[in-house]
Amino acid sequence: MNQKNLDYLKEGLKYLGFGEGLNEKLTENVSQQKDQFQLKTVNEYGPDKANYVLDFKKSDQSDMYFFNKYTATIKAGEPEERSQTFFPKKNSGITAKEAYNLLNGRAVNKDLTNAEGQPYNAWLQIDWSQKDNHGNHKFKIIHQGYGYDLEKELQRHPIKELNEPATKERLMQSLERENLHQVTFVKGDKEEKMFIEANPQFKTLKLYDANLKKVFQ
């Protein structure tokens, strides 16, 4: 068994949001030198949960294994399910939480690389109306040139957390990971708890009240 390769796979699972709970099963399958195998796990996000199936394959030329892809599935109502397959590269890519958020229709900000190997930044969102040749949903890619400025959009709202650099940075990072984030709106001498998420396609924020009911702007 290639211990260095195994440690690298464990590191990838941790970075991609699957924690260390799969390490024992991962080690067991690698030690058996199977040509390929799957691991299954469930992550809980508040009252919701997502199911994941992770695919590993052994190299044809060596004893190394590769974490090739994983499929995330959520319940999007009864009996509807939503699924999408994601392809990590070198222990990076869409994390488990980001996959959950994408399946819920949100957008995620990622540093990507084009076909020529040049890096660029963009927002990704699943396009439920189109599929590729493998049956996976295509992505809407919203480039920086589209003109969505998250920080500028936040400044249009009376958000208390913007007053402190540390809380502002945490808020920005959370929204870029497509999280639904709780903030405090200051209206005169009153404070109101709200939830917000980035909406790059329409260059706005989505607003929800404390009960997660959408607030129309």
CORTAPE-V912397 format. One record per helix or strand. SS is the DSSP state (a for helix, b for strand). FROM is the first residue (numbers start at 1). TO is the last residue. Records with the same first field share a line. If there is no record, write none. Layout:
BEGIN
SS->FROM-TO / FROM-TO
END
This chain:
BEGIN
a->3-15 / 23-31 / 96-103 / 144-146 / 150-155 / 160-163 / 165-176 / 200-202
b->36-45 / 48-58 / 65-75 / 81-86 / 89-89 / 92-92 / 108-113 / 119-131 / 137-143 / 159-159 / 181-187 / 190-199 / 204-208 / 214-215
END
